Structure formats: structure tokens, C-alpha cells
Amino acid sequence: MRFMFVGDSMTIGRAGDFTWRYRMWQHLVATFDGPFQIVGPRSALYDVHADEAVSHDYADPAFPERARRHLAGWGEGWQHMAPVIGGAVAAHRPDVLLVSLGLIDLGFYTLADETAENARRFVAAAREARPGVRMVLLPVIPNVRAESDAPFAAECARFNELLAKAVADLCTDASPILLGARPQDYDIHHDTYDGTHPNASGEHRLAGEFAAVLHQAWGIGDHYTGTAGP
């Protein structure tokens, strides 16, 4: 089974991070009963000094190169991924897409309605490249900005409603789409290092939500047993 991680800065991570991708890989190694691969066109972390995704300085240097693959970018959202997902899916043939996108769109690029349309474009392009691809989509987790910016908080809430509707509209037996939830007990003041990006406990919570959906809906892996520590 081939998994592809798709996301923004919360998924790519910065130099020195473990990343929730690493936590998910550990989970699959421990619980998935069968061969699997992590696939994607990229493998680097974002380097804050270079302002580019050029770092390979993962917190665990033993994280194998073959498991570092992804399609994630610092500052990239649904509007960036919708045009490129088809090519990535065609080239790397993932069976399951694990997707966390939307916050950067709503924060800087598009309002909820257009963001949701880009999500639908993303689904259509992925399916055109691989008709049977499965997807798990995570809703937007509002960041610290939402605590003082009511219009932004409202856009986050509206987008999550529109994303849920898109999943209901677009899910098929041949290419099922599942909507995750905000990870249980996720607290931006405890589970992030800056009000947005996950720290170690946040990484575990994000991986745990994807793992729960995969296990409960499709019998992939088992219950997530990662801890809140490194």
C-alpha cells in the first residue's frame, strides 16, 4: 500500500522537526500488517534561514530517506496543490492520500468558498490520475489568529462546513473520501510552538487522528499508541 502525505507548513515541517509524517511512519511500521511505502515528489524540510525547502535535518536522523517522501510545502495550500496533485498521483501512484490543507489559503489567499472549490478541483485531479485513490482530509484547525480576528475565525468555520459537504458530495465506493476531525484535546497553546505549527505533542495528535480514521474506516493499522513526548 502506498501512502502520500499532502499538506502545508504543518506537514512539511521545518529543519529540526520530527514532523507528524515521521510519527505516522512510525505508527505504520508498528501496526500495519503488510508492506507499505511512503511516496511523493519531495523529501526536504523547510529551512527558515534559506527560506526554502532545502533542509534534510530531521530530528531523528534515522528516519529513512524512503519514508521522508511527501507533497507538502511551506506557504502552500489547496490552490497550490490542486494544479500539481494530478501529476504527483500519476507519477507516484499512491493508494491513500493523507491531506491537511486550508489554513494558509484562508489566512492569505482565498476565502472559504473559493478554498472549497479548490479542494474539489484537487479531488477531481487526483481521481483523474488514479480513479481508485482513497483520501483522508483533515479540517482546518484555526490558529492563534482566530482568537483575535473574528472574520478569519468565521471563514475557518465556514470552510470546514463546506469541506464536510464536499466530502459527502464526492465520496464514492470506488474512490472513498473520509473527513477526519480536529484531533481530540488539540490545544494550540500546548500542541504548537507558535500558535500554528505542531510541536512534538501536536505531531502525535495529528498523526493519531489520521491513524484513527484509517483504522476505524478501512482497517488499516491499529489504534495509535504514540505518546505526547519526543
Number of C-alpha atoms within 10 A of each C-alpha: 13 15 23 26 24 23 25 24 22 26 26 29 28 25 20 16 19 22 28 26 26 22 22 22 21 16 21 20 14 13 17 17 11 10 9 14 16 20 25 24 15 15 19 24 27 23 18 13 7 9 9 14 20 15 17 17 16 19 15 13 11 7 14 11 12 11 18 22 21 23 24 31 23 21 16 19 27 30 22 16 23 19 15 14 22 19 15 21 25 15 13 15 19 24 19 22 21 22 23 25 26 31 28 19 23 23 17 10 17 19 17 23 15 16 24 25 17 22 24 19 18 21 23 17 21 27 19 15 17 17 13 17 20 23 24 20 22 24 24 19 21 22 20 15 13 16 10 9 10 11 10 20 19 14 21 25 17 16 23 21 14 19 25 18 13 18 20 14 11 13 16 12 8 11 17 16 22 19 21 21 17 15 19 10 10 16 16 19 12 15 22 20 14 13 16 19 18 27 25 20 20 26 29 27 26 27 23 23 20 24 24 20 21 21 17 12 9 9 13 18 20 18 17 21 12 17 13 13 10 13
